Amino acid sequence: MPVNSGWKNFIIQLMPVIDINCDMGEGIGNDEMIMPFISSANIACGYHAGSETIIRQTIELAKKDNVSVGAHPSFFDRENFGRTEMHLAAEKIYDLIILQLRIIKKIAKHQQVQLHHVKPHGALYNMSAKDPTIANAIAHAVKDFDEDLILFGLSGSCSIKEADQLKLKTAGEVFADRTYQADGTLTPRSQTNALIEDTAKSVQQVLQIIMEGTVTAVNGNKISITADTICLHGDGKNAVEFARAISQSLKQNNIEIKAI
């Protein structure tokens, strides 16, 4: 018996949907290979990596594959790739975000692309996840710049809570290539088990997050987790392989990859 259009629409609505984002424009050289497998690109704004030329090139790649374009602001720290903590006043952090959003929006506008989201990078991201003052400064900057932008932040963290209080659109982020502690935080990069380097393990973690709403912490316990978007780091040594494998696995499991 043929399935009528009403049933087709009902089935489509039941299909799980997830956003896959990737940090890009960082000069790694694999953006073009990863782009077809993701739905959102977080593009470095020049403060930890990248340049206006690289931003322009990365936006063009995103346009080609219909990938949403987002800003990936950081501390001004090219020497350490934005992964060193800096203790700045809230006003300085606010200005830091605004300046980088201006850089990427100007380029995106010239290329007739709408800026979709903002995801802080590195140490700035991790600090905002724990510190409500930093999280609030970032959220205020994003809202004042463009209240229609979506702020990506660590799921369940201060980043999301502070932005929610400002009625800013948010996306709780989880990771395909990072391990988790029992309290739901990411394992610090200083520890040897911080990164997932096995493709099968990365795919399994992504499927578990989507299908079960849980992730297995490094101590073996399953913890609940909410995922609006899943991050894959473009600078990971297996980033292209991970992106391809995750995309294929999600399709096989009838999970749609789509920007928020």
N, C-alpha and C positions, 0 to 999 in steps of 0.2 A: 504494500500500500504506500503510495507517495506521501511524503511529509508535507503538510500544507505550510504556507508562509508563516502563519502564526506560531506553529511549533518550531519552525526554523529560528524565528526571532527569539523564542523562549530559550532554545538550546544555546544560541549565541550568547544570550545574556548570562547564562550559567557558567560559561567558560571563564576560568580564572584569567586575570589580566595583571601584568606586572611591568613596571618601568625598569629598564636596565640602563644605568648611567655609567659613564666612564670619564675619568680625568684626562683631558687632552690638551693639545697645544703646548706641551711641555718640552718639545724638541726631541722626543724619544725616537720618532721616525716610523712608528707603526700605526698612526692614526687612520690612515686610509684603509689598512687591512682590518681594523677593528670596527670601523664605522658601520658597515652593513649589518652588524650583529647586535647593535644597541638602539635605544630610542631617545636617549638624552646625552648630550655632550657638555661636560663642565670644562670651559676653556680658560686656561691660565691668562691672567691679565697683565703679565709682564713683571710682577713684583717678586715672584719666586722662580719663574721660568717664562719663556715665550717672548714675543715682541709683537708690535702692531702687524708686521708682515705675517707672522705665524698665526696670529688671531684671524686675519683675513683669509688665509689659506684654509684654516680649520673650519671656519664658517662655510666656506665654499664646499668642503667635503660633506659637512652636515646637510647642506641644502640638497646635494646630490642624492643622499640616501634618506631624505625626509626625516632627519634627526633634529629634535628640539635643541636649541642653543641656550646654554646657561653660562653665567660668569663663575669663575673659580678664584675669588680673591684670597690674598695671603698677606702675611707680614712681609715687609720689604726685606727679603732675605734670600737673595739668589745664591749666595755662597753655601748655604745649608739647605737649599731647596725648600725653604719655608717650614722646616721641621724643627726649628729651635724656638723654644718659648721666649716671648718678649713681653715684658710687663709694662703695658701702656695704660694711660688714663682712658676712661670710657670715651671721652671726646675725641681722642686720637684714633681710637679704633673705629668710631663712627666715620671720621674723615677718611680713614684708610679704605673703608668699604665704598664710600661715595666716589672717591677718586678713581677707583678701579672700575666701578660700574659705568662711569662716564666714558672711560677709555673704550670699553668693549661695546657700549651702546652706540657710540658714534660710528664705529666701524660696521656694526650690524645694520644700523640704519642706512648707511651708504650702500650696503649689499641687499637692502630691502628684506631684512630678516628681523622678526620680532624677538626680543629677549624674553626667555621663558622662565628661567629660574636662577637662583643663586645658591652656590654651595661653597662655604669657606674651605680653605685648604690647610692641610697639615696641622701644625701646632695651633693655629688660630681655631681650626675646627675642634680639636681636642680640648682646648681650654674653654671654648664656649659651651661644650657639652657638660662641663662641670661647674662653671662659674656663671651664675645668673646675671651678674653685672656685665660681663663680656657678651653673653647671649643677648641681653637686652639692647646693648649698644648696636650689635649687628642687626637685630630685628628692626630697631628703629630706623637705621640707615636704609635698609631695604624698603621698608614701608614708605619712608619719606621720598625715596627715589622713585618708586613705582609700586603702588600697593597691589597691583595685579601680579607681581612676581611671586613665585613659589620659593620658599626657603627650604632647602634640603638640610637636615640635621640628623644626628645620631638618634635613632629611635628611642623614645622614652626619656630623652635627656633634657637638660636645661635649655638647650637650643630650641627644642620644639615647644616646651612649656612657656618660655618667655614670648615666643612668637605668637603662640595661641592666645595669650593674654592681650596682645595687641591686635587680635583679629586678622593676623597675617596668614596667608595661605601657606601651609606647610606640607612636607613630605618626610615621613619617618624613614631613615635610611639604614639599611643593613648591608653586610659585606659578603661577597662571594669568595674573597681571597684572604680574609683575616680570621683569626681565631678569637673566641670569646672567653671571658672570665665568668665565674659563677654568678657575679652580680650584674651581668649583662653588658659590661664594658668591654672594649677591645683589649686584647693582650698587647701590652706596650711593645713597640718595635725593638726595644732594647733586649727583649727576651727572644731566645732562639726559636720558640714555637709560635711566634706572632703571625707568621705568614703561612698560608696554605700554598704549597707548591706542587701538589698532585692534582691533576685534572679531574680524575674520578671523584676525589674528595670534595673538590670545589662544586662540581655538579650536584653531588649528593646533598651538600649543605644548602644549595639554592632550592632544590626540590623540597627538602624538609621544611625550610622556612615558608615556602609558598603553600605547600599541601597541609602541613601540620601546625604552622604558626609557632614553631619551636626551633631552637638551635642547640646543638650539643656543645657544652662548654668544655674547656680543656681538662676539667676534673671528671668528665664523663656524664655529668648530670644534664638533663634537658631543661632548658629554661624557655619561658614564653617570650615571644618577640613579635612585634608588629612591623610589617614591611609594606611601605608604599613604593619604595624604589630600592633596587639592589645595585651596589657599586662594584665595579671591576676596575682596579688600578691599571692605567695604561702603561705605567713604568714597570710593572711586574715582568719578570723574565719570560713567563709563560702567558702573557696577556692575550696574545692573538689566539693561541690554542684554547685557552679558557673561554674566550668570547665565542668562538666557533662551537665548541662543545656544549656550552650552556644554551646557546641559541637552538642547536639541533635537539637537545634534550627537551627543552620547553615545547618546541613544536611537536615532538613525538608524544608529549603528554597533554596536548591540546591546551597549552597555556599561551596566551597571546602576549607578545612583547609590544608595549604601547606607552608612549609618554603620558604623564599625568595631565 
